[in-house]
Amino acid sequence: MSTAAPAASAARKTLPQPSPTRQFGAVVRAEWTKLWSVRSTLWSLLVTVAIIVGLGALFCVARVARADRLDPRELRNFDPTGFSLNGIFLAQLAVGVLGVLVITSEYATGQIRATFGATPQRRLVLAAKVAVFMAVAFVVGLVACFTAFLIGQAVLSAKFHQAALGDPGVLRAVVGGAVYLAVLGALGIGLGTILRRTAGAIAALVGLLLILPILVNFLPSPWSTDINKYLPLQAGSALFHTAARTNTELSLWVGFAVFCAYAVVSLAVGAALLARRDA
């Protein structure tokens, strides 16, 4: 009895441990399976594509219908690429909410305890969730943005100059729309990890993206302008537009860095809390 226990302990110590890369790959495969085992994933992604393509086409049809009533300034500043991608402004909510559900749904069902039981390295689990969801959001966003761009330019060509992928900044804007959605999904996961409640995390996401800019606009100038350009939507939207930035807006890459900072900070806070709190 006394010799069996040390022998078993020694045997456990000599068991080969999987490499970090192999372990991360196994967790990624598990998160991939969990993501697609939920019916809401497919529906949310289909809604995302439908909104980006459908709403973008609708905006373009409306712009063509009133093309003859536009003043010269509107015509001069018109961005056909960004206009065809306007559906992203609504579709971002579907992606962000799905990002929240990636983590909060496990807390709601209690599955998170089984997840952490199988993989005690909680930050590894969070990293795998982020990697899987960002990859899925990027691919779906890329398909949706290219489709919306092609349909939008076909509609706009009736009255406006048709943008081409080879034009300066156009390909970057179309791919940038997919990048924006992927980073937004990471922000949703971060908020969900911090709050652990679906309703609270979704409320925080909507408040950050839509409500806060409205409240900031009520501030006196120049406070409203100075604060507004650092909000996530305003900072990140330059990714899917080709129009030149004004003095009241951040430059393209500075805005992108600020937008990514929101996701990075939320995930860093979420990872710190994840390691401290009980499942």
C-alpha positions in Angstrom: 0.0 0.0 0.0 2.7 2.4 1.1 4.9 1.6 -2.0 2.1 1.6 -4.5 1.2 5.3 -4.0 4.7 6.6 -4.6 5.0 4.4 -7.6 1.7 5.7 -9.1 2.8 9.2 -8.4 6.2 8.6 -10.1 4.4 7.1 -13.1 2.2 10.1 -13.4 5.2 12.4 -13.4 6.9 10.5 -16.2 3.9 10.7 -18.5 4.8 12.8 -21.5 3.1 16.2 -21.4 1.6 17.5 -24.7 3.5 20.5 -26.2 1.9 23.9 -25.9 1.2 24.0 -29.6 -0.5 20.6 -29.6 -2.5 21.5 -26.5 -3.7 24.8 -28.0 -4.6 23.0 -31.2 -6.8 20.5 -29.2 -8.5 23.4 -27.4 -9.1 25.2 -30.7 -10.7 22.1 -32.1 -13.0 21.8 -29.1 -14.0 25.4 -29.3 -14.7 25.0 -33.0 -17.0 22.1 -32.3 -18.8 24.0 -29.6 -19.3 27.1 -31.7 -21.0 25.1 -34.5 -23.0 22.9 -32.2 -25.2 25.9 -31.3 -27.9 26.7 -33.8 -27.7 30.4 -33.1 -24.2 30.6 -34.6 -25.4 29.7 -38.1 -28.4 32.0 -37.9 -26.4 34.9 -36.6 -23.8 34.6 -39.3 -26.5 34.3 -42.0 -28.2 37.4 -40.6 -24.8 39.2 -40.7 -24.4 38.4 -44.4 -28.0 39.3 -45.2 -27.7 42.7 -43.5 -24.4 43.7 -45.0 -25.4 42.7 -48.6 -29.1 43.6 -48.4 -28.8 46.9 -46.5 -25.8 48.0 -48.6 -27.8 47.4 -51.8 -30.8 49.2 -50.4 -28.7 52.2 -49.5 -27.2 52.2 -53.0 -30.6 52.1 -54.7 -31.8 55.0 -52.5 -28.7 57.0 -53.5 -29.2 56.4 -57.2 -32.9 57.4 -56.8 -31.9 60.8 -55.5 -28.7 61.3 -57.5 -30.2 64.2 -59.5 -31.0 66.1 -56.3 -27.6 65.9 -54.7 -25.6 69.1 -54.4 -22.1 69.4 -55.9 -20.4 69.0 -52.4 -22.2 65.7 -51.8 -21.2 64.4 -55.2 -17.6 65.5 -54.7 -17.3 63.8 -51.3 -19.2 60.6 -52.3 -17.4 57.4 -51.4 -19.0 54.6 -53.5 -16.9 51.9 -51.7 -17.9 52.9 -48.2 -21.5 53.5 -49.2 -21.9 50.0 -50.5 -20.5 48.7 -47.1 -22.9 50.7 -44.9 -24.7 47.6 -43.9 -21.8 46.9 -41.5 -23.1 49.5 -39.1 -26.1 47.3 -38.3 -24.5 43.9 -39.0 -21.8 44.7 -36.3 -24.5 44.1 -33.6 -25.1 40.5 -34.8 -21.4 39.8 -34.7 -20.9 41.5 -31.4 -23.8 39.7 -29.8 -22.6 36.3 -31.1 -19.2 37.1 -29.6 -20.8 37.7 -26.3 -22.7 34.4 -26.5 -19.5 32.5 -27.2 -18.6 32.9 -23.5 -21.7 33.8 -21.6 -23.8 30.9 -23.0 -21.4 28.5 -21.2 -21.9 30.4 -18.0 -25.6 30.3 -18.4 -25.8 26.5 -18.9 -23.0 25.7 -16.5 -20.9 24.1 -19.3 -18.1 26.4 -18.4 -17.2 24.2 -15.4 -16.8 21.2 -17.7 -14.7 23.3 -20.1 -12.4 24.4 -17.3 -12.3 20.9 -15.9 -11.1 19.5 -19.2 -8.7 22.5 -19.7 -7.6 24.1 -16.3 -5.6 26.7 -18.2 -8.4 29.2 -18.4 -6.5 31.8 -20.4 -5.7 29.2 -23.0 -9.5 28.5 -23.3 -10.1 32.2 -23.7 -7.4 32.5 -26.4 -8.8 29.6 -28.3 -12.3 31.1 -28.2 -11.0 34.4 -29.5 -8.9 32.8 -32.3 -11.8 30.6 -33.5 -14.4 33.3 -33.5 -12.2 36.0 -35.0 -11.3 33.6 -37.9 -15.0 32.7 -38.5 -16.1 36.4 -38.3 -13.3 37.4 -40.7 -14.2 34.8 -43.3 -17.9 35.4 -43.2 -17.3 39.2 -43.2 -15.0 38.9 -46.2 -17.6 37.0 -48.2 -20.3 39.5 -47.2 -18.2 42.6 -47.9 -17.0 41.4 -51.3 -20.6 40.5 -52.3 -22.0 43.9 -51.0 -19.2 45.8 -52.8 -19.9 44.1 -56.2 -23.7 44.4 -55.9 -23.4 48.0 -54.7 -21.1 49.1 -57.5 -23.4 47.5 -60.1 -26.3 49.5 -58.7 -24.3 52.8 -58.3 -23.0 52.6 -61.9 -26.3 53.7 -63.2 -25.6 57.3 -61.9 -22.2 57.4 -60.3 -18.6 56.4 -61.1 -18.1 52.7 -60.4 -15.2 51.9 -58.0 -13.0 49.0 -58.9 -10.9 46.8 -56.6 -7.8 48.0 -58.2 -8.5 51.7 -57.3 -6.5 53.2 -54.4 -7.8 52.1 -51.0 -10.7 50.0 -52.3 -9.4 46.5 -51.7 -8.1 47.7 -48.3 -11.6 49.0 -47.4 -13.4 45.8 -48.5 -11.0 43.6 -46.5 -11.0 46.2 -43.7 -14.8 45.6 -43.3 -14.1 41.9 -42.5 -11.2 42.9 -40.1 -13.5 45.4 -38.3 -16.1 42.6 -37.7 -13.4 40.2 -36.5 -12.0 42.7 -34.0 -15.5 43.6 -32.9 -16.2 39.9 -32.2 -13.2 39.8 -29.9 -14.5 42.9 -28.1 -17.8 41.0 -27.6 -16.0 38.0 -26.1 -14.0 40.4 -23.8 -17.1 42.1 -22.5 -18.8 38.7 -22.0 -15.8 37.4 -20.1 -15.8 40.4 -17.8 -19.6 40.5 -17.1 -20.4 36.8 -17.5 -24.1 37.6 -18.1 -25.5 37.8 -21.6 -28.0 40.7 -21.0 -25.4 42.8 -19.2 -22.6 42.2 -21.8 -25.0 42.9 -24.8 -26.1 46.1 -23.0 -22.5 47.2 -22.5 -21.7 46.4 -26.2 -24.7 48.4 -27.5 -24.0 51.2 -25.2 -20.4 51.4 -26.2 -21.1 51.3 -30.0 -24.4 53.2 -30.3 -25.5 54.9 -27.1 -22.3 56.5 -26.0 -21.7 58.4 -29.3 -25.2 59.9 -29.0 -24.5 61.1 -25.4 -21.2 62.5 -26.4 -22.8 64.6 -29.1 -24.7 66.5 -26.4 -21.4 67.7 -24.9 -20.3 71.2 -25.8 -17.7 71.7 -28.6 -14.8 70.9 -28.8 -15.3 68.2 -26.1 -17.8 66.3 -28.3 -15.5 66.3 -31.3 -12.4 65.4 -29.3 -14.1 62.5 -27.4 -16.2 61.2 -30.3 -13.2 60.4 -32.6 -11.8 58.0 -29.9 -15.0 56.0 -29.6 -14.8 52.5 -31.1 -17.2 52.9 -34.0 -15.8 56.2 -35.1 -12.2 55.1 -34.7 -12.7 51.8 -36.5 -15.1 52.8 -39.3 -12.2 54.3 -41.3 -11.2 50.7 -42.1 -14.1 50.2 -44.6 -14.1 53.7 -46.1 -11.8 55.2 -48.7 -12.7 58.9 -48.2 -10.0 61.2 -46.9 -10.1 61.7 -43.1 -10.9 65.2 -41.8 -9.2 67.2 -39.1 -11.9 66.0 -36.6 -11.2 62.3 -37.2 -8.3 60.0 -36.4 -6.1 58.9 -39.3 -6.7 55.4 -40.7 -4.1 53.4 -38.8 -4.3 55.5 -35.6 -8.1 54.8 -35.6 -7.5 51.2 -36.2 -5.0 51.0 -33.3 -7.5 52.7 -31.0 -10.3 50.3 -32.1 -8.1 47.3 -31.5 -7.1 48.7 -28.1 -10.8 48.4 -26.9 -10.7 44.7 -27.8 -7.3 44.1 -26.3 -8.1 45.9 -23.0 -11.5 44.1 -22.6 -9.8 40.7 -23.2 -6.9 41.5 -20.8 -9.3 42.5 -18.1 -11.5 39.5 -18.8 -8.4 37.1 -18.7 -7.4 38.6 -15.4 -10.8 38.1 -13.9 -11.2 34.7 -15.4 -8.1 33.5 -13.5 -9.3 34.9 -10.2 -13.0 34.1 -10.1 -14.8 30.8 -9.6 -16.5 29.2 -12.7 
